[in-house]
Amino acid sequence: MRILMVGDVVGRAGRYFFVEQTLELKQSRKIDVVVVNGENAAHGKGLTPNTFDELIRGGADIVTSGNHIWDNPKVLEILDTEPFLLRPANYPPDTPGKGFCMFPVGKKKVGVINVAGRIFMQPPMDDPFRLTEKMLAFMRRQCDVILADVHAEATSEKQAFAYHFDGQLTAVVGTHTHVQTADEKILPKGTAYITDLGMVGAENSILGMTVEPVIKRFVTGRPSKFDVAEGACVYCALLIDIDDATNKPVNVERILIRQNSRR
């Protein structure tokens, strides 16, 4: 089995580049499953039914999210009805939506878990470690492969999560910071890992936003309206090869595609 996990899609430019590259990658690299973080897909903040559909039509099988999932209220129209749209599981129990899903891929069953970190994150979340242990106790009986999107700010928290569940989760990938890290690896007990997938969005930007308003906020200390950047994009992802006999990762490849070039 070959799995592609894709970083945060930011705005229209990111959506278009995601669709273009994902459909090509699925065919050329014979990818079986695509998981993408879509919490910034609707003009850089939030998700709507239309942008969700665009990601699914563009090759996504599962759309995960994070703390920005609530930024566009239209997402509430689909959070409880779309089986393959996730929000972090460690929100309070009565929160709309769900934090994990399971689905068949050929003769296998794949599970996806979405949790948020607690360090430097707002609002405060329930403990993702203990909650994941509970989800795993249920999912392990049914799933051959289990993937986790850890939407968190702190590198140390993402690393701690990965090592804590090394050998229990097939893959742990970080999202949220929009900057791809160069630490892709298979951990000692067999879990595929990267601290942050990065993003799909305009390369000449600050986390997908136009540069000047972000600089203005830092320089003046005053609020400044951010706009989604346009222009040539980057596509950041992790490609994971799974041994069908053992259900363990055997290879990871960090993907970085720059628009109008291949690297």
TIRO-912311 format. One record per residue: x, y, z of N, C-alpha, C in turn; residue in one letter. Coordinates in steps of 0.2 Angstrom, whole numbers, plus 5000, padded with zeros to 4 digits. Last residue first. Example, Ala and Ser with C-alpha at 12.3 -4.5 7.8 and 13.67 -1.06 7.14 Angstrom:
// TIRO-912311
506449895035506849955036506450005039S506649725039506249785039506649845039A
***
This chain:
// TIRO-912311
505750974961506250964965506050924971R505351054946505250984949505850974954R504251194942504951164942504851094946S503051254942503451264936504151244937N503051254960502651264953503151284948Q503951124968503851194967503551204960R503650994979503651014972503551094972I504250884990504250954989504250974982L504050745000503950774993503950854994I505050625007504750695008504650725001R504650455009504950505005504650575006E505050305018504650365018505050415013V504750125019505050185016504650245016N504050035026504650015024505050075020V502850025039503150065034503850035032P501849875040502349915043502649965037K501049765036500749825037501249875041N501649645032501749665039501349725041T501249635019501349575023501349595030A501349755013500749725013500749665018D502249895019502349825017501649785018D502050055012501850005018501949935015I502750205010502650145007502550095013D502250375010502450315014502250255010I502750535007502450475004502750415008L502150695012502550635014502250575011L502250865006501950805008502450745010A501951014998502350985003501950925005C502051124985501651064987502151024991Y502051294982502351234984501851184986V501651414968501551374975502051324976C501551574962501851514961501851474968A500151674967500751664964500951594964G499451744983499351714976500051704973E499051745000499451754995499351714988A497651805009497951745006498451765000V497951935021497651915014498051855012D497652005037497951965032497551935026F497552165044497152115041497652075036K498352185060498352195053497952145049S498552265076498252215071498252235064P500252305081499552325080499252275075R501552305081501252275087500452285086G502352345070502052395074501652365080T503052225066503452295067503052345071V502052125065502652115070503052185071F501152185056500952165063501552165068R501952205045501752265048501452245055K502152075041502752115044502552175048I500852045037501152005043501752045046V500652135026500252135032500552105038P501752085017501752145020501352155026E501451945012502051965017501952025020V500051855012500451905009500951935014T500151675018499851745018500351795015M500851565019500251565014499951635014G501851595028501351535030500751545025L502151725019502251705026501651655028I502751695002502251715007502451705014S503051624990503251684992502751714996N502251504988502851504991503151564993E500551474991501051514988501651514992A500351294995500151364995500651414992G500251175006500151184999499851254998V501551145018500851175016500851165008M502251035031502251095027501551115024G502250925039502250915032502350975028L503350915053502850955050502850945042D504050795057503750845062503250885059T503650635052503950695050503650745055I503750455051503650515055503950575051Y503150285054503450335049503250405052A503650165066503150215064503450265060T504550065071504250055065503750105063G505350085082504850025082504450025076K506150195078506450125080505950075080P505350275064505650275071505850205072L505850335048505450275052505850265058I505750505043506150445046505650395047K506050675040505650615039506050555040E506550805043506650755048506250685046D506350935038506850895035507050835039A504751015038505350995041505750945037T503851145030504051075030504751065034Q502751255038503451245036503751175036V501551255044501551265037502251275034H501151215056501651265056501751295049T500151115055499951175058500451235057H500650935057500350995053500351055058T501550785058501350855060501050895055G501150615057501350675054501150735057V501450455060501250515064501550575060V500950285055501250355054500950405058A500450175062500850165056501250225054T500650165080500350195074500750185068L501450075087500750075088500350105082Q502750115084502550045084501850025085G502650255095503050215090502850145090D501950335103501550285100501950245094F503050405109502550375113502150325110H503550465097503950415101503450375106Y502450555094502750505089503050445093A502450635105501850595103502050545098F503650695104503450655110502950615109A503550765092504050715093503850665099Q502550855096502450815090502950755091K503250925106502550895108502450845102E504350985100504450935105503750895107S503751075091504051025089504150965094T502151155094502751135097503051075094A500851155088501351205087502051185089E499951035079500251065085500751115083A499050905074499050975073499251015079H499450755068499450795075499550865073V498650625061498850695059498850735066D499050455059498850515064499150585061A498450295054498850365052498550415057L498550125053498250185057498750245056I498049975046498550035045498150095049V497149885049497749865047498349915047D495849895061496249925056496849885055C495149835072494849835065495249855060Q495849835083495449775082495149775075R496249965084496749915082496449845081R495250045088495350045081495849985079M495150035102494550025098494750005091F496350075106496150015109495549995105A496450205100496850145097496550085100L495650285108495450275101495850215098M496450285120495750255120495550235113K497650345115497650275118496950245118E497150465112497350425107497450355109T496850515125496350505120496550465115L498150525130497650475133497050465128R498650625121499050565122498550505125F497950745121497950695115498250635116P496850805133497550765132497550725126D495950945127496050885131496650845129D496551115124496251045122496350995128M496251285124496551225127496151165125P496051355107495851355114496251295117P497751375106497151405108496551375104Q499451325110498851315106498251345109M500551305117500551365113499951365108F500251135118500751185119500651245114I499351035113499151085119499651145120R498750975097499250985103498951035108G497450875091497750945091498250945097A497150735080497150765086497550835086V496450615070496650685070496650715077N496750465062496650495069496850565068I496150335052496450405052496250435058V496350165046496050215050496550285051G496050055033496450105035496050155040V496049885029495649935032496149985035K496249785014496449815020495949865023K495849745001495749705007495949725013K495549914996495649844994495449794999G495249995010495750005004495849935002V493950055020494249995017494650025011P494150155035493850145028494250095025F493750265049494050195046493750185039M494150405058493750375054494150305052C494050535071494450475068493950445063F493350645077494150645076494450585073G491950735071492250675074493050675073K490550855073491050815070491350755074G490350965087490150935081490750905077P490650925104490850965098490550925092T490450855116489850875112490050925106D491750835121491350775118490750795114P492950955116492450925121492050875117P494350895106493850945108493350915113Y495150795101495150815108494850875110N495050765088494650725092494650755099A495050895076495350865081494950825086P493950835062494250885066494550855072R493750765046493950755053494050825056L492850685033493050755036493150745043L492150575029492950575028493150645029F490850585030491150525034491950535034P489850715033490350695029490850645033E489050755044488750715039489250685034T489550845053489150785056488950735050D490050945045490450915049490150855052L489251025036489550955034489850915039I488851145041488351105037488651035035E489951195047489551155052488951125048L490651265038490851195039490351155043V490151395039489851345034490051275035K490951475047490351435050490051385045P492651465047492051475042491451435045N493351425058493451495056492951515051D493551305063492951335065492851405062W494751255059494151225056493551265057I495851295066495551345061494951315058H496351185073496051245076495651295072N496151065060496451085066496051145069G495950925049495950995051496351005057S495850805035495950825042495950895043T495050715023495250785025495250795032V495350575013495250605020495450675020I495650574999495150525002494950545009D495850694986495950674993495450624995A495650724973496150664974496150644982G494850824969495550834967495950774970G493650794976493650784968494450784966R494050834988493950764987493950754980I494250974986494850934988494750854987L492951014983493551024978494150984980E492250984994492150944988492750954983D492851085002492951015004492850974998F492351194996493051184996493251114998T490951184998491251184991491951164991N490851185012490651125009490951125001P492351255019491651265017491451195013T493551305032493351255026492551265025L494851415038494251375038494151335032G495651525029495451515036494751475036K496051535016496551545021496351525028G494951525008495251585008495751595014H494851375013494351425011494651495013A495851295018495751295011495251345009A496351265031496451335028496251345021N496051135034495751185038495851255036E496451015027496051065024495851125028G497750905025497450945030497151005026N497450745017497650815017497350855022V497850585011497650625017497850695017V497550455000497850525001497450555007V498050294995497650334999498050405000V498850244984498150214986497750254990D499750294970499550304977498850274978I500650284959500250234961500050234968K501350394953501650354959501250304962R500450434943501150424942501550384947S499250444950499250404944500050384943Q499450534960499050474961499150424956K500050644954500450594958500150534959L498950704947499550674943499950624948E498150734958497850694952498450664948L499050824964498750764968498550714962T499250934956499850894958499550824961Q497950994955498450984949498950924951E497551004968497150964963497650944957V498451094973498351024976498050984971F498351204966498951164965498851094968F497051244970497151234963497751184962Y497251264984496751214981496951194974R498251374984498351304986497951254984G497451474978498051454975498251384977A496451484988496251464981496851434978R497051425004496751465000496651434993G498151305008498051375010497751405004V498251145015498151185009497851255011V499551075025498951115025498851155018D500250925017500150975022499551025020G499750755015499850815012499750875017V500250585012499950635017500250705016M499950445003500250515003499850555008L500450275003500050325006500350395005I500250114996500650184996500150234998R500449945000500050005000500450065000M
***
